[in-house]
């Protein structure tokens, strides 16, 4: 493999890139993890993952660079977990209905296995990056809609069962601006299955991958003061997930 055309990805450049890394901690229901800012210019030789024993330090992985030597060395040196995002989105794995392609996700899993890294899957259910056939297939009050959603979760989470440290099961399902009394985002799954699609998604994930931690993911820019509001919206639901908020460190 050759290095990036722009030159080797130095450790300082990697760690200083905006949005290049996040923190995933051992979360309790309704809690958020954060970390004090770390300045890459002064971080020294101590790997990030050795600067705390209370957090799991992870990063989104760049699939284009993960086999470049300097990028890979920094990834393995400083992080314990990689976040597998785009390759496991519904619109990526099943763009055409019933034709599932896990090849991109499999490559990241294999990379993590080779280097002893934990994996986080993100996201099983999100209103963005859905396949083009989904809304038509869901229809209106279609009794088969729950099966469509649950089958997607069972197939995807089941494929990587036992390998994921955690799954973001439902992503950004809360949007007060949509004007619903319960605060939920107005999405095709909500309109078709109802508000308990959140519970049903978590139950399907727990069945498919019982050993993984299951999270609800809030937006990265969500102010800490809003975590109580999110907990209030989720409280009526039977399944109580952890709350995961990405924070740059």
Secondary structure, DSSP 8 states (H G I E B T S, - for coil): ----TT----HHHHHHSTT--EEEE---TT---------GGG-TTS-GGGS-SSEEEEEE--TTTTTSHHHHHHHHHH-SEEEE-GGGSHHHHTSBTTB---HHHHHHHHHHHHHT-EEEEEEEEESSS--TTHHHHHTTT-TTHHHHHHHHHHHHHHHTTTT-SEEEEEES-B-GGG--TT-B---HHHHHH-TTHHHHHHHHHHHH-TTSEEEEEE-TT--GGGHHHHHHHHHTSSS--EEEE----
